[in-house]
């Protein structure tokens, strides 16, 4: 399976994603944001980090980069798109995903491992997980507070487009297990065709038991299968 990772100035998780993809036997290429064409790809990853230093608004400048036009074309043609952390923010800036990411409720940067629950395991991104499985995944963000209007929230629920929700270690979804104030504890969503996933947690950091855990592996193995 062929993958491409988009690199922006300020990206700091692009290599992490590349290592994860290559470990899972993807044939990966790194693509600089000024390119105007994409290599043939089954999967495009927009990685985490602080594109353009988040100086204007998280993901806002990256969302206007030259390569984004090609990413949008690929997404509209059915290519799988994965946006992680800043990548999720960029996807909302481009309109590929609805909603926005606001500042964390405590107005502080958060970097810690949290628990998330698998809400939909019937997609190409999540089929190797069990429904309601609890994962421990790292988060590292200042603007991870997902917000959307009530109409779109109902659409997310009705069409089963919520991928993950923040929870406690027992799988309980409540205010105490919500690290950033995200609406209804939402940690990741799909588009209506379910070929695009945006998520704040970093699955690429959870692929090696010696440094973390392996709870992120099944996202990549789902894509392979």
Number of C-alpha atoms within 10 A of each C-alpha: 14 16 21 23 23 22 24 24 13 15 19 16 21 20 15 15 22 22 17 20 25 13 14 16 14 21 15 20 19 17 18 16 18 13 13 14 14 18 13 13 18 18 23 27 25 28 29 30 24 23 24 17 14 16 11 9 18 28 28 19 17 27 20 14 16 15 21 23 15 15 23 17 11 19 18 14 10 15 18 21 28 21 24 26 30 31 29 30 30 30 30 20 22 18 12 20 20 18 18 20 24 19 18 19 15 11 11 12 15 17 11 12 16 19 25 30 26 22 22 21 19 15 17 19 26 21 17 18 22 14 14 15 16 24 25 22 22 21 23 18 21 22 25 30 22 25 18 15 11 9 8 13 17 13 13 19 10 10 13 17 22 23 25 28 28 30 26 20 15 10 18 16 19 13 15 12 19 23 21 26 20 23 15 15 23 26 28 24 26 26 16 13 12 19 19 26 26 29 27 28 28 21 25 26 22 22 22 15 9 8 9 14 16 18 19 22 21 19 18 22 19 16 18 16 10
